[in-house]
Amino acid sequence: MTGGRLRPLVVSLVLALLPATVAAADYDGPLIDAHAHLPDAKAIDTYVDAMKRHGIRKVVLLGSGGVQRQDAEWIAAAVRSYPEMVVPGVPVPDPTRPDAAGQLDVELARTKARVMGEVDLRHAARKIDRNPSERAFVDILQLGGQRGVPVVVHDELTTPAATAALERALGAQREAVVVLAHAGSAAPADLEKLLGRNGNLMVDLSGLHFERTPRLASERGPLDARWKALIEKMPERFLVGLDVWAPRTLESVRLDRLLRWTRRVLGQLTPEVAERVAWKNAVTLFRLD
């Protein structure tokens, strides 16, 4: 067999031996965790150690929807200890109180916080089902719009009625930005419609990791194709976060697994989209330096 005939055969054999797809490289750029909680006063130290190991520039600390009375105290202490790394949120224990917006206004002025929440609107595990279009919560949204401070909500959009109620609130205060935590437990197709109709809605992907359902991907599997398509279609609307909250979620080994997973999943997006989701959208939304 001549060299000319042999060359195409060799090339074909080499191509046949290559894997069908080449795994995407992990995202190795900056990260901002847009959604985290503290279970006690000392947990921030463990988390900051993980931040340093994994290149997380900042973490946004939120309240736990009224479950922990010490949220504000723990967040304030974390800011004092790590002022360059912690972005403080103002907890919202009860969004149904008529004076909730007034109290939050005082706290925002005092703390210079960049976000309010997490607000429990619809949370099945806690047996909470609040109407976000009622006056007290709309007043909180109005305050957020006036101060340029987004409101993070836990609102499980598992029924058409729940989605409609949130949409009424979004329509009532178009200047307010609402961040739907954990993607509202919604399917990507439903979320795309909601985002398309409401320009003041953003989504954080916290809690959609391999340990929970629904999830973006298993620990080593590919990013769900439906989520990948939606995020790349609307890259300016998504934030990444871990949603650590209990002592067991702040163990060093578990944090390392979660953060490796996060970088692997981000690496499956286009580089420009990965940067937006990983940190650029957070910088804009929370007005970070």
N, C-alpha and C positions, 0 to 999 in steps of 0.2 A: 504493500500500500504506500503510495507516495505521500510526501509531507503535506501536500496541498489537501489531499483527501483526509489525512489523519487529524489535521487541526480542528475542523468542525466537530469531529467525534469527541476529541478531548474536551472541547468547550462544553459540549452537551453533557458529558459525564460530570464535569465540575459543577455545572448549574444544577444537575439532578441531586447532587450531594448537599447543596446548600439548603438551609431551612427555608420553608415557604415564606416566612415573614421574619423580618429583623426586629427584635425587641427595641422599643423606644428607650432612649437614655433617660434616667431620672432627671427631673427638673432640679437644677443646682443653683438657682438664683435666690434672691431674698424671699422671705416669708413673713406675713403678718397674720397671726391667729386672730380672726375677727370675732371669736365667740368662745369664751372660757369662763369658768366659775371657780371659786375657792371653797373647799369644805371646812377649812379652819385657817387660823392665822399664820401657820408655818408652811402651808402647802406651796406658797409662792416660791419658796427657796428651791424646792425640788423642781418646780416647773422652770424656773429661770436657769437652773443647771442644764436642763434639757434644751432650752432655747439656745444656750451657748453652744451645745454640742451639734445642734442641727441648723444653725443659721437663721433662727427666728428673730427678726428685728424687734417686734413689738407684739404684745398680747392685749386684747380688749377684754377687760374683766367686767362681767355683768352680774346683776343680782339673780337670785334663784326663784323669782316669782313669789316671794313672801314666805318660802319654806324656812329660810334661815334669817333670824332677826339680826345677826351680826354681819350681814353682807356688807353694809356700808362701812362698818368699822374695819373689816378685813381688807376691803378694797383700798381704803384710805391708807392703811398701814403698808400695803404693797406698793402704793405710789411713793410713799416716803422712802421705802427701802430701795426701789428701783425706778426712779423717776423717768429715766430715759427709755425704759422698756415696757412700762405699764401704761395703758390707756384706760382711764377710769370711766365706768358707767354709773349712772344713778339708778339704784334699784327701784322697782315699782311694785310694792307689795300687794296693793289692791287698786286696780284701775277703775273700780266701780264707785269709789268714794267721791262724793261731789266736790270735795276740796283737794282731790288728788293733784290736779294740774297746778293749783296754787302752791302746794307744798313742794312739788317738783321744781317749780320756778325758783323757789328759794334755794333749793339744793343745787340747781344748775349754776346759779350765781355764786354760791359759796364754794363749790368744788371745781368749777370750770370743766366739768365733765363733758365728754364729746358725744355721749350716747345715753339713751334711756332704755331700761329694760334689764332683763328679759321680762316681758309682760305675758302672763298666762291668760290667754283668751279661751282656747279650746284645748284641753289637755286631758285625755281619757284616763290616763293612769292616776291622775289626781282628782278625777271626777269633777273637773271644771269645764263649764260650757257658758261663756259669757258672750254677750252680743256686742261686737266692736263698734256698731253704729249707734250705740246709746250715747247720750250727751257727755257723760263723764269721760269716756275714752276719746271721744271726738275733741273734747277740750284739751286732752293731753296731746293729741295730734296737732291741734292748733298751736299749742306752745312749742312743739318741736319745729313746726314750720316757721314760726316767728324767730326762734333762736338758731335755726339751722342745725338742729340736733336730731338725728334719726332715732326712730323707735324700733327696737327689736321685739318681735312678738312670737310667742309659741302658739300657733293656731293650726290645728290639724284639719286640713281641708279634705276630709274624707267623705263629705256629703255636699250636694249642690247648695243646700241651705247655708252651710258654713262658708262656702266660697262667696256666695251672694252677699252675706253679711259683711265680710271683709271688704268686698268691692264697694259696698255702700259707704263704708268708712273712708276708703281711699278716695272716693269721689267727693266726699264732703270736705276734705282738706287736701287739695291738690299740691299745696306748697310743702306738705309734710312728706318725708321719706320714711317708708315702713320697710324694715328688713324682716323677711319671712324666715324665721329660724328653721333649720333642718328641712328646708324646701317645703315646709308645710305638710310633709308626708304625702305630697301630691305626685301623681304620675307626670312624667315630662311633657306629654302631649297636653294635659290640662294646664300645667304651669305655663306653657308657652302661650296659650290663649289668654291667660290672666295677665301675664307680663305685657302682651301685645296691647291690651286694653288699658293698662295702668302704668304710665311712665314713672310714677312715684313709688313703684314697688321694686325692691331688690331682694335677692335670695342669698342666704348663707347656707353653705353645704355642710355645716357642722353636724356631727352625729350620723352622717351617712357612710361611716367607715365599715370595715369588714366585721366588726363585732355586733353590728346591729342590722335590723331589717326595717325599712328598705335600705339599700346600700348602693354606693356607686360602683363598687367592685369588691370581689373577695380579696383576701390578703395578697394573693399572688396572681389573680386573674386579671383580665383586661377591663378597662373602663367600659361600663355599659354603653352600647352604641347609641341608645336613645339619649342618654345624658350627654354624651360627647357631642352629638349633633346639636342639641339645644344650647349647650354652653358655648360652642363655637359660633352658633348663629347670633347669640346675644351676649357676647363676652363682657360687656360693660355692666351687666346686671348681677354678676355672681361674685361671692366672697368665699374664702376658704376658712375653716375653723375646726377645732378638735372637739369642742363641747366637753372638756374634762370637767368633772363636778364632784365626784365622790372620791374618798381617799384611795380606793383601789385603782381608779383611773389615773392617779397621779404617781403611781409606782414607776420607778425609772425604767424598768424593763418594758413595761407596757407603753410608756411614752415613746420610747425608742421605736417600738413596732409601729405605733400610730403615725409617727413622723416619717418613718421610712415609707410607709404605705402612701402617705400624703404626697411625698415627692415623686413616688413612682406613678401615681395617678395623674398628677399634674404633667409629668413628662409625656403622657400620651396625648396631650393637647398640643396644638401648634405653639411654637415658642412665644409668639405675640399674645395669644390668648392665655397661656399659662402665666405670663407676667401680670396680666390684668387681674386674673383671679387670685393669684398668690399674694399680691401686695399693692398693685397700682390702684385698683378700685377702692381699697381700704384707705389709702392715703387721701384720695379725693373725698370720699364719704365722711371720714372722721376729721378731716382738715389737719392732717399730720404733717410735720416738717420732714 
